[in-house]
Amino acid sequence: MQLRKLTLSEIHTIYKSSLFQQAFPPAEIRPWSSIQRHIAAGRYVCWGWFDEQGHVCSYAFLFAWQGALLLDYLASAPQVRGTGAGGAFLQALNARLDAPVVGEVEDLNSQSEAENALRRRRMDFYARNGFALRGICSRVYGVHYRIVANAAAAGLSDEALAAYLDGMYTALLGSWRKRFHVRLWLAPVNAP
């Protein structure tokens, strides 16, 4: 497997593909113009994990802000899911970035047992691959998340990490959207 930064053309191809459109609910998909604007400003970086034939197996879109990164999108191609490729990619990416990386994982608050099981698997995936659940919650456009962060963020208190997130959301969405669509709060790791 080969880990490398994606070109703008590759990012656009992934964004327009079923690989992206099926991996995320439509409400969570940022407009291409927003992604393109952040790439042009140097605030968005995308990485891919390629097989020997040059096909993308996994990818990550990250928003960069003041030396930290927000994992905006992470997915693997259907044919490699369940093979460990996604975890290997996340570990390789994490080692390559050498920066605090934070991610959002939907909280276990669904009425559906099946949905909560899927959310638990996502939390376990991050835990197996070097990310720890932090004492921070967010509500972004109505979705309740728990925050996970890599080992490079371990030196940051939850308060400091929440301040980073606040700045990231403002830079990513703009102050008006952030004010009306994002809420951050501290909560014990085992609390909803």
Biotite code that builds the C-alpha atoms (Angstrom):
import biotite.structure as struc

atoms = struc.array([
    struc.Atom([0.000, 0.000, 0.000], chain_id="A", res_id=1, res_name="MET", atom_name="CA", element="C"),
    struc.Atom([1.115, 3.538, -0.691], chain_id="A", res_id=2, res_name="GLN", atom_name="CA", element="C"),
    struc.Atom([0.222, 6.563, 1.459], chain_id="A", res_id=3, res_name="LEU", atom_name="CA", element="C"),
    struc.Atom([0.357, 9.941, -0.247], chain_id="A", res_id=4, res_name="ARG", atom_name="CA", element="C"),
    struc.Atom([-1.297, 13.337, -0.465], chain_id="A", res_id=5, res_name="LYS", atom_name="CA", element="C"),
    struc.Atom([-4.064, 13.539, -3.017], chain_id="A", res_id=6, res_name="LEU", atom_name="CA", element="C"),
    struc.Atom([-3.992, 15.958, -5.923], chain_id="A", res_id=7, res_name="THR", atom_name="CA", element="C"),
    struc.Atom([-6.902, 18.341, -6.449], chain_id="A", res_id=8, res_name="LEU", atom_name="CA", element="C"),
    struc.Atom([-8.085, 16.204, -9.354], chain_id="A", res_id=9, res_name="SER", atom_name="CA", element="C"),
    struc.Atom([-7.997, 13.037, -7.217], chain_id="A", res_id=10, res_name="GLU", atom_name="CA", element="C"),
    struc.Atom([-9.844, 14.787, -4.386], chain_id="A", res_id=11, res_name="ILE", atom_name="CA", element="C"),
    struc.Atom([-12.555, 15.910, -6.802], chain_id="A", res_id=12, res_name="HIS", atom_name="CA", element="C"),
    struc.Atom([-12.838, 12.421, -8.325], chain_id="A", res_id=13, res_name="THR", atom_name="CA", element="C"),
    struc.Atom([-13.248, 10.854, -4.868], chain_id="A", res_id=14, res_name="ILE", atom_name="CA", element="C"),
    struc.Atom([-15.711, 13.555, -3.810], chain_id="A", res_id=15, res_name="TYR", atom_name="CA", element="C"),
    struc.Atom([-17.907, 12.949, -6.880], chain_id="A", res_id=16, res_name="LYS", atom_name="CA", element="C"),
    struc.Atom([-17.683, 9.146, -6.669], chain_id="A", res_id=17, res_name="SER", atom_name="CA", element="C"),
    struc.Atom([-20.066, 6.703, -5.065], chain_id="A", res_id=18, res_name="SER", atom_name="CA", element="C"),
    struc.Atom([-17.152, 5.887, -2.728], chain_id="A", res_id=19, res_name="LEU", atom_name="CA", element="C"),
    struc.Atom([-17.741, 9.265, -1.087], chain_id="A", res_id=20, res_name="PHE", atom_name="CA", element="C"),
    struc.Atom([-21.471, 9.747, -1.646], chain_id="A", res_id=21, res_name="GLN", atom_name="CA", element="C"),
    struc.Atom([-22.375, 6.379, -0.093], chain_id="A", res_id=22, res_name="GLN", atom_name="CA", element="C"),
    struc.Atom([-19.972, 6.725, 2.824], chain_id="A", res_id=23, res_name="ALA", atom_name="CA", element="C"),
    struc.Atom([-21.596, 9.850, 4.285], chain_id="A", res_id=24, res_name="PHE", atom_name="CA", element="C"),
    struc.Atom([-25.172, 11.009, 4.791], chain_id="A", res_id=25, res_name="PRO", atom_name="CA", element="C"),
    struc.Atom([-26.099, 13.810, 2.355], chain_id="A", res_id=26, res_name="PRO", atom_name="CA", element="C"),
    struc.Atom([-26.533, 16.263, 5.241], chain_id="A", res_id=27, res_name="ALA", atom_name="CA", element="C"),
    struc.Atom([-22.874, 15.738, 6.245], chain_id="A", res_id=28, res_name="GLU", atom_name="CA", element="C"),
    struc.Atom([-21.408, 16.365, 2.795], chain_id="A", res_id=29, res_name="ILE", atom_name="CA", element="C"),
    struc.Atom([-19.813, 19.778, 2.524], chain_id="A", res_id=30, res_name="ARG", atom_name="CA", element="C"),
    struc.Atom([-20.291, 21.553, -0.819], chain_id="A", res_id=31, res_name="PRO", atom_name="CA", element="C"),
    struc.Atom([-17.380, 21.048, -3.218], chain_id="A", res_id=32, res_name="TRP", atom_name="CA", element="C"),
    struc.Atom([-16.935, 24.823, -3.453], chain_id="A", res_id=33, res_name="SER", atom_name="CA", element="C"),
    struc.Atom([-16.245, 24.939, 0.304], chain_id="A", res_id=34, res_name="SER", atom_name="CA", element="C"),
    struc.Atom([-13.679, 22.140, 0.145], chain_id="A", res_id=35, res_name="ILE", atom_name="CA", element="C"),
    struc.Atom([-12.018, 23.704, -2.895], chain_id="A", res_id=36, res_name="GLN", atom_name="CA", element="C"),
    struc.Atom([-11.846, 27.119, -1.186], chain_id="A", res_id=37, res_name="ARG", atom_name="CA", element="C"),
    struc.Atom([-10.189, 25.621, 1.904], chain_id="A", res_id=38, res_name="HIS", atom_name="CA", element="C"),
    struc.Atom([-7.709, 23.643, -0.234], chain_id="A", res_id=39, res_name="ILE", atom_name="CA", element="C"),
    struc.Atom([-6.767, 26.813, -2.113], chain_id="A", res_id=40, res_name="ALA", atom_name="CA", element="C"),
    struc.Atom([-6.240, 28.603, 1.216], chain_id="A", res_id=41, res_name="ALA", atom_name="CA", element="C"),
    struc.Atom([-3.978, 25.796, 2.478], chain_id="A", res_id=42, res_name="GLY", atom_name="CA", element="C"),
    struc.Atom([-6.418, 24.831, 5.232], chain_id="A", res_id=43, res_name="ARG", atom_name="CA", element="C"),
    struc.Atom([-7.498, 21.461, 3.865], chain_id="A", res_id=44, res_name="TYR", atom_name="CA", element="C"),
    struc.Atom([-5.320, 18.454, 3.112], chain_id="A", res_id=45, res_name="VAL", atom_name="CA", element="C"),
    struc.Atom([-6.379, 15.083, 1.754], chain_id="A", res_id=46, res_name="CYS", atom_name="CA", element="C"),
    struc.Atom([-4.537, 11.774, 1.889], chain_id="A", res_id=47, res_name="TRP", atom_name="CA", element="C"),
    struc.Atom([-5.079, 8.473, 0.134], chain_id="A", res_id=48, res_name="GLY", atom_name="CA", element="C"),
    struc.Atom([-4.033, 4.867, 0.722], chain_id="A", res_id=49, res_name="TRP", atom_name="CA", element="C"),
    struc.Atom([-3.495, 3.168, -2.643], chain_id="A", res_id=50, res_name="PHE", atom_name="CA", element="C"),
    struc.Atom([-3.146, -0.503, -3.580], chain_id="A", res_id=51, res_name="ASP", atom_name="CA", element="C"),
    struc.Atom([-0.519, -1.862, -5.985], chain_id="A", res_id=52, res_name="GLU", atom_name="CA", element="C"),
    struc.Atom([-2.786, -1.137, -8.983], chain_id="A", res_id=53, res_name="GLN", atom_name="CA", element="C"),
    struc.Atom([-3.143, 2.509, -7.965], chain_id="A", res_id=54, res_name="GLY", atom_name="CA", element="C"),
    struc.Atom([-6.754, 2.259, -6.750], chain_id="A", res_id=55, res_name="HIS", atom_name="CA", element="C"),
    struc.Atom([-7.691, 4.273, -3.684], chain_id="A", res_id=56, res_name="VAL", atom_name="CA", element="C"),
    struc.Atom([-8.550, 1.948, -0.794], chain_id="A", res_id=57, res_name="CYS", atom_name="CA", element="C"),
    struc.Atom([-8.973, 4.538, 1.953], chain_id="A", res_id=58, res_name="SER", atom_name="CA", element="C"),
    struc.Atom([-8.918, 8.320, 2.151], chain_id="A", res_id=59, res_name="TYR", atom_name="CA", element="C"),
    struc.Atom([-8.998, 11.124, 4.691], chain_id="A", res_id=60, res_name="ALA", atom_name="CA", element="C"),
    struc.Atom([-9.969, 14.770, 4.257], chain_id="A", res_id=61, res_name="PHE", atom_name="CA", element="C"),
    struc.Atom([-8.574, 16.931, 7.057], chain_id="A", res_id=62, res_name="LEU", atom_name="CA", element="C"),
    struc.Atom([-9.050, 20.571, 8.003], chain_id="A", res_id=63, res_name="PHE", atom_name="CA", element="C"),
    struc.Atom([-5.828, 22.209, 9.233], chain_id="A", res_id=64, res_name="ALA", atom_name="CA", element="C"),
    struc.Atom([-5.872, 24.971, 11.811], chain_id="A", res_id=65, res_name="TRP", atom_name="CA", element="C"),
    struc.Atom([-2.974, 26.317, 13.903], chain_id="A", res_id=66, res_name="GLN", atom_name="CA", element="C"),
    struc.Atom([-0.960, 23.104, 13.824], chain_id="A", res_id=67, res_name="GLY", atom_name="CA", element="C"),
    struc.Atom([-3.874, 20.763, 14.585], chain_id="A", res_id=68, res_name="ALA", atom_name="CA", element="C"),
    struc.Atom([-6.101, 18.793, 12.236], chain_id="A", res_id=69, res_name="LEU", atom_name="CA", element="C"),
    struc.Atom([-9.799, 17.982, 12.238], chain_id="A", res_id=70, res_name="LEU", atom_name="CA", element="C"),
    struc.Atom([-10.590, 14.668, 10.575], chain_id="A", res_id=71, res_name="LEU", atom_name="CA", element="C"),
    struc.Atom([-13.455, 15.843, 8.392], chain_id="A", res_id=72, res_name="ASP", atom_name="CA", element="C"),
    struc.Atom([-13.983, 12.672, 6.319], chain_id="A", res_id=73, res_name="TYR", atom_name="CA", element="C"),
    struc.Atom([-12.476, 9.188, 6.645], chain_id="A", res_id=74, res_name="LEU", atom_name="CA", element="C"),
    struc.Atom([-13.627, 6.182, 4.654], chain_id="A", res_id=75, res_name="ALA", atom_name="CA", element="C"),
    struc.Atom([-12.503, 2.992, 2.965], chain_id="A", res_id=76, res_name="SER", atom_name="CA", element="C"),
    struc.Atom([-13.659, 1.438, -0.283], chain_id="A", res_id=77, res_name="ALA", atom_name="CA", element="C"),
    struc.Atom([-16.319, -1.254, 0.232], chain_id="A", res_id=78, res_name="PRO", atom_name="CA", element="C"),
    struc.Atom([-14.032, -4.000, -1.096], chain_id="A", res_id=79, res_name="GLN", atom_name="CA", element="C"),
    struc.Atom([-11.459, -3.438, 1.671], chain_id="A", res_id=80, res_name="VAL", atom_name="CA", element="C"),
    struc.Atom([-13.808, -2.850, 4.611], chain_id="A", res_id=81, res_name="ARG", atom_name="CA", element="C"),
    struc.Atom([-13.336, -5.430, 7.320], chain_id="A", res_id=82, res_name="GLY", atom_name="CA", element="C"),
    struc.Atom([-9.823, -6.333, 6.125], chain_id="A", res_id=83, res_name="THR", atom_name="CA", element="C"),
    struc.Atom([-7.911, -4.010, 8.461], chain_id="A", res_id=84, res_name="GLY", atom_name="CA", element="C"),
    struc.Atom([-7.011, -1.638, 5.618], chain_id="A", res_id=85, res_name="ALA", atom_name="CA", element="C"),
    struc.Atom([-8.824, 1.311, 7.217], chain_id="A", res_id=86, res_name="GLY", atom_name="CA", element="C"),
    struc.Atom([-7.012, 0.836, 10.506], chain_id="A", res_id=87, res_name="GLY", atom_name="CA", element="C"),
    struc.Atom([-3.644, 0.413, 8.795], chain_id="A", res_id=88, res_name="ALA", atom_name="CA", element="C"),
    struc.Atom([-4.317, 3.590, 6.822], chain_id="A", res_id=89, res_name="PHE", atom_name="CA", element="C"),
    struc.Atom([-5.294, 5.582, 9.921], chain_id="A", res_id=90, res_name="LEU", atom_name="CA", element="C"),
    struc.Atom([-2.207, 4.385, 11.804], chain_id="A", res_id=91, res_name="GLN", atom_name="CA", element="C"),
    struc.Atom([0.110, 5.200, 8.867], chain_id="A", res_id=92, res_name="ALA", atom_name="CA", element="C"),
    struc.Atom([-1.528, 8.596, 8.410], chain_id="A", res_id=93, res_name="LEU", atom_name="CA", element="C"),
    struc.Atom([-1.316, 9.366, 12.118], chain_id="A", res_id=94, res_name="ASN", atom_name="CA", element="C"),
    struc.Atom([2.408, 8.499, 12.140], chain_id="A", res_id=95, res_name="ALA", atom_name="CA", element="C"),
    struc.Atom([3.023, 10.633, 9.037], chain_id="A", res_id=96, res_name="ARG", atom_name="CA", element="C"),
    struc.Atom([1.153, 13.703, 10.273], chain_id="A", res_id=97, res_name="LEU", atom_name="CA", element="C"),
    struc.Atom([2.856, 13.974, 13.670], chain_id="A", res_id=98, res_name="ASP", atom_name="CA", element="C"),
    struc.Atom([0.294, 16.580, 14.759], chain_id="A", res_id=99, res_name="ALA", atom_name="CA", element="C"),
    struc.Atom([-2.733, 16.699, 17.046], chain_id="A", res_id=100, res_name="PRO", atom_name="CA", element="C"),
    struc.Atom([-5.637, 15.144, 15.124], chain_id="A", res_id=101, res_name="VAL", atom_name="CA", element="C"),
    struc.Atom([-9.207, 15.281, 16.414], chain_id="A", res_id=102, res_name="VAL", atom_name="CA", element="C"),
    struc.Atom([-12.258, 13.510, 15.099], chain_id="A", res_id=103, res_name="GLY", atom_name="CA", element="C"),
    struc.Atom([-15.978, 13.371, 15.714], chain_id="A", res_id=104, res_name="GLU", atom_name="CA", element="C"),
    struc.Atom([-17.802, 10.112, 16.415], chain_id="A", res_id=105, res_name="VAL", atom_name="CA", element="C"),
    struc.Atom([-21.584, 10.050, 16.744], chain_id="A", res_id=106, res_name="GLU", atom_name="CA", element="C"),
    struc.Atom([-22.621, 9.552, 20.352], chain_id="A", res_id=107, res_name="ASP", atom_name="CA", element="C"),
    struc.Atom([-24.430, 6.419, 21.489], chain_id="A", res_id=108, res_name="LEU", atom_name="CA", element="C"),
    struc.Atom([-27.792, 8.150, 21.831], chain_id="A", res_id=109, res_name="ASN", atom_name="CA", element="C"),
    struc.Atom([-29.806, 6.603, 19.008], chain_id="A", res_id=110, res_name="SER", atom_name="CA", element="C"),
    struc.Atom([-33.202, 5.005, 19.606], chain_id="A", res_id=111, res_name="GLN", atom_name="CA", element="C"),
    struc.Atom([-32.040, 2.181, 17.340], chain_id="A", res_id=112, res_name="SER", atom_name="CA", element="C"),
    struc.Atom([-29.935, -0.631, 18.815], chain_id="A", res_id=113, res_name="GLU", atom_name="CA", element="C"),
    struc.Atom([-28.489, -1.318, 15.361], chain_id="A", res_id=114, res_name="ALA", atom_name="CA", element="C"),
    struc.Atom([-27.457, 2.323, 14.967], chain_id="A", res_id=115, res_name="GLU", atom_name="CA", element="C"),
    struc.Atom([-25.860, 2.361, 18.424], chain_id="A", res_id=116, res_name="ASN", atom_name="CA", element="C"),
    struc.Atom([-23.981, -0.860, 17.572], chain_id="A", res_id=117, res_name="ALA", atom_name="CA", element="C"),
    struc.Atom([-22.588, 0.811, 14.430], chain_id="A", res_id=118, res_name="LEU", atom_name="CA", element="C"),
    struc.Atom([-21.592, 3.890, 16.436], chain_id="A", res_id=119, res_name="ARG", atom_name="CA", element="C"),
    struc.Atom([-19.893, 1.662, 19.047], chain_id="A", res_id=120, res_name="ARG", atom_name="CA", element="C"),
    struc.Atom([-17.927, -0.075, 16.270], chain_id="A", res_id=121, res_name="ARG", atom_name="CA", element="C"),
    struc.Atom([-16.767, 3.334, 15.033], chain_id="A", res_id=122, res_name="ARG", atom_name="CA", element="C"),
    struc.Atom([-15.631, 4.343, 18.536], chain_id="A", res_id=123, res_name="MET", atom_name="CA", element="C"),
    struc.Atom([-13.841, 1.009, 18.936], chain_id="A", res_id=124, res_name="ASP", atom_name="CA", element="C"),
    struc.Atom([-12.166, 1.483, 15.529], chain_id="A", res_id=125, res_name="PHE", atom_name="CA", element="C"),
    struc.Atom([-10.657, 4.778, 16.650], chain_id="A", res_id=126, res_name="TYR", atom_name="CA", element="C"),
    struc.Atom([-9.595, 3.315, 20.007], chain_id="A", res_id=127, res_name="ALA", atom_name="CA", element="C"),
    struc.Atom([-7.812, 0.395, 18.287], chain_id="A", res_id=128, res_name="ARG", atom_name="CA", element="C"),
    struc.Atom([-5.987, 2.800, 16.023], chain_id="A", res_id=129, res_name="ASN", atom_name="CA", element="C"),
    struc.Atom([-4.450, 5.259, 18.445], chain_id="A", res_id=130, res_name="GLY", atom_name="CA", element="C"),
    struc.Atom([-7.296, 7.658, 19.221], chain_id="A", res_id=131, res_name="PHE", atom_name="CA", element="C"),
    struc.Atom([-8.708, 8.200, 22.715], chain_id="A", res_id=132, res_name="ALA", atom_name="CA", element="C"),
    struc.Atom([-12.162, 9.380, 23.664], chain_id="A", res_id=133, res_name="LEU", atom_name="CA", element="C"),
    struc.Atom([-11.894, 12.835, 25.210], chain_id="A", res_id=134, res_name="ARG", atom_name="CA", element="C"),
    struc.Atom([-14.174, 14.623, 27.657], chain_id="A", res_id=135, res_name="GLY", atom_name="CA", element="C"),
    struc.Atom([-15.621, 16.855, 24.937], chain_id="A", res_id=136, res_name="ILE", atom_name="CA", element="C"),
    struc.Atom([-18.961, 16.724, 23.152], chain_id="A", res_id=137, res_name="CYS", atom_name="CA", element="C"),
    struc.Atom([-20.215, 18.694, 20.209], chain_id="A", res_id=138, res_name="SER", atom_name="CA", element="C"),
    struc.Atom([-23.472, 19.202, 18.421], chain_id="A", res_id=139, res_name="ARG", atom_name="CA", element="C"),
    struc.Atom([-22.855, 20.098, 14.788], chain_id="A", res_id=140, res_name="VAL", atom_name="CA", element="C"),
    struc.Atom([-25.897, 20.769, 12.614], chain_id="A", res_id=141, res_name="TYR", atom_name="CA", element="C"),
    struc.Atom([-28.018, 18.790, 15.064], chain_id="A", res_id=142, res_name="GLY", atom_name="CA", element="C"),
    struc.Atom([-25.763, 15.722, 15.299], chain_id="A", res_id=143, res_name="VAL", atom_name="CA", element="C"),
    struc.Atom([-24.342, 14.875, 18.737], chain_id="A", res_id=144, res_name="HIS", atom_name="CA", element="C"),
    struc.Atom([-20.690, 13.819, 18.638], chain_id="A", res_id=145, res_name="TYR", atom_name="CA", element="C"),
    struc.Atom([-18.066, 12.621, 21.085], chain_id="A", res_id=146, res_name="ARG", atom_name="CA", element="C"),
    struc.Atom([-14.555, 13.876, 20.358], chain_id="A", res_id=147, res_name="ILE", atom_name="CA", element="C"),
    struc.Atom([-11.624, 11.523, 19.860], chain_id="A", res_id=148, res_name="VAL", atom_name="CA", element="C"),
    struc.Atom([-7.992, 12.596, 19.535], chain_id="A", res_id=149, res_name="ALA", atom_name="CA", element="C"),
    struc.Atom([-4.675, 10.983, 18.696], chain_id="A", res_id=150, res_name="ASN", atom_name="CA", element="C"),
    struc.Atom([-1.666, 10.624, 21.003], chain_id="A", res_id=151, res_name="ALA", atom_name="CA", element="C"),
    struc.Atom([-0.148, 13.884, 19.719], chain_id="A", res_id=152, res_name="ALA", atom_name="CA", element="C"),
    struc.Atom([-3.084, 15.669, 21.385], chain_id="A", res_id=153, res_name="ALA", atom_name="CA", element="C"),
    struc.Atom([-2.568, 13.889, 24.714], chain_id="A", res_id=154, res_name="ALA", atom_name="CA", element="C"),
    struc.Atom([-0.643, 16.857, 26.136], chain_id="A", res_id=155, res_name="GLY", atom_name="CA", element="C"),
    struc.Atom([-3.639, 19.133, 25.612], chain_id="A", res_id=156, res_name="LEU", atom_name="CA", element="C"),
    struc.Atom([-6.234, 19.326, 28.367], chain_id="A", res_id=157, res_name="SER", atom_name="CA", element="C"),
    struc.Atom([-9.858, 18.856, 27.349], chain_id="A", res_id=158, res_name="ASP", atom_name="CA", element="C"),
    struc.Atom([-10.346, 22.589, 27.864], chain_id="A", res_id=159, res_name="GLU", atom_name="CA", element="C"),
    struc.Atom([-7.426, 23.430, 25.547], chain_id="A", res_id=160, res_name="ALA", atom_name="CA", element="C"),
    struc.Atom([-8.576, 20.903, 22.963], chain_id="A", res_id=161, res_name="LEU", atom_name="CA", element="C"),
    struc.Atom([-12.120, 22.311, 23.100], chain_id="A", res_id=162, res_name="ALA", atom_name="CA", element="C"),
    struc.Atom([-10.658, 25.781, 22.455], chain_id="A", res_id=163, res_name="ALA", atom_name="CA", element="C"),
    struc.Atom([-8.832, 24.395, 19.396], chain_id="A", res_id=164, res_name="TYR", atom_name="CA", element="C"),
    struc.Atom([-12.072, 22.843, 18.185], chain_id="A", res_id=165, res_name="LEU", atom_name="CA", element="C"),
    struc.Atom([-13.923, 26.109, 18.677], chain_id="A", res_id=166, res_name="ASP", atom_name="CA", element="C"),
    struc.Atom([-11.364, 27.884, 16.499], chain_id="A", res_id=167, res_name="GLY", atom_name="CA", element="C"),
    struc.Atom([-11.420, 25.084, 13.927], chain_id="A", res_id=168, res_name="MET", atom_name="CA", element="C"),
    struc.Atom([-15.205, 25.164, 13.580], chain_id="A", res_id=169, res_name="TYR", atom_name="CA", element="C"),
    struc.Atom([-15.140, 28.957, 13.239], chain_id="A", res_id=170, res_name="THR", atom_name="CA", element="C"),
    struc.Atom([-12.449, 28.809, 10.551], chain_id="A", res_id=171, res_name="ALA", atom_name="CA", element="C"),
    struc.Atom([-14.135, 25.911, 8.749], chain_id="A", res_id=172, res_name="LEU", atom_name="CA", element="C"),
    struc.Atom([-17.724, 27.161, 8.811], chain_id="A", res_id=173, res_name="LEU", atom_name="CA", element="C"),
    struc.Atom([-17.436, 30.897, 9.379], chain_id="A", res_id=174, res_name="GLY", atom_name="CA", element="C"),
    struc.Atom([-18.449, 32.641, 12.593], chain_id="A", res_id=175, res_name="SER", atom_name="CA", element="C"),
    struc.Atom([-22.126, 33.012, 11.693], chain_id="A", res_id=176, res_name="TRP", atom_name="CA", element="C"),
    struc.Atom([-22.684, 29.318, 10.825], chain_id="A", res_id=177, res_name="ARG", atom_name="CA", element="C"),
    struc.Atom([-20.591, 28.192, 13.769], chain_id="A", res_id=178, res_name="LYS", atom_name="CA", element="C"),
    struc.Atom([-22.593, 30.387, 16.137], chain_id="A", res_id=179, res_name="ARG", atom_name="CA", element="C"),
    struc.Atom([-25.933, 28.949, 15.023], chain_id="A", res_id=180, res_name="PHE", atom_name="CA", element="C"),
    struc.Atom([-24.991, 25.356, 14.190], chain_id="A", res_id=181, res_name="HIS", atom_name="CA", element="C"),
    struc.Atom([-22.195, 24.289, 16.547], chain_id="A", res_id=182, res_name="VAL", atom_name="CA", element="C"),
    struc.Atom([-22.162, 23.806, 20.296], chain_id="A", res_id=183, res_name="ARG", atom_name="CA", element="C"),
    struc.Atom([-19.210, 22.454, 22.306], chain_id="A", res_id=184, res_name="LEU", atom_name="CA", element="C"),
    struc.Atom([-19.197, 21.340, 25.930], chain_id="A", res_id=185, res_name="TRP", atom_name="CA", element="C"),
    struc.Atom([-17.089, 19.366, 28.360], chain_id="A", res_id=186, res_name="LEU", atom_name="CA", element="C"),
    struc.Atom([-18.444, 16.075, 29.701], chain_id="A", res_id=187, res_name="ALA", atom_name="CA", element="C"),
    struc.Atom([-16.838, 13.127, 31.466], chain_id="A", res_id=188, res_name="PRO", atom_name="CA", element="C"),
    struc.Atom([-15.648, 10.439, 29.063], chain_id="A", res_id=189, res_name="VAL", atom_name="CA", element="C"),
    struc.Atom([-18.348, 8.021, 30.266], chain_id="A", res_id=190, res_name="ASN", atom_name="CA", element="C"),
    struc.Atom([-21.211, 10.578, 30.133], chain_id="A", res_id=191, res_name="ALA", atom_name="CA", element="C"),
    struc.Atom([-23.548, 11.290, 27.201], chain_id="A", res_id=192, res_name="PRO", atom_name="CA", element="C"),
])
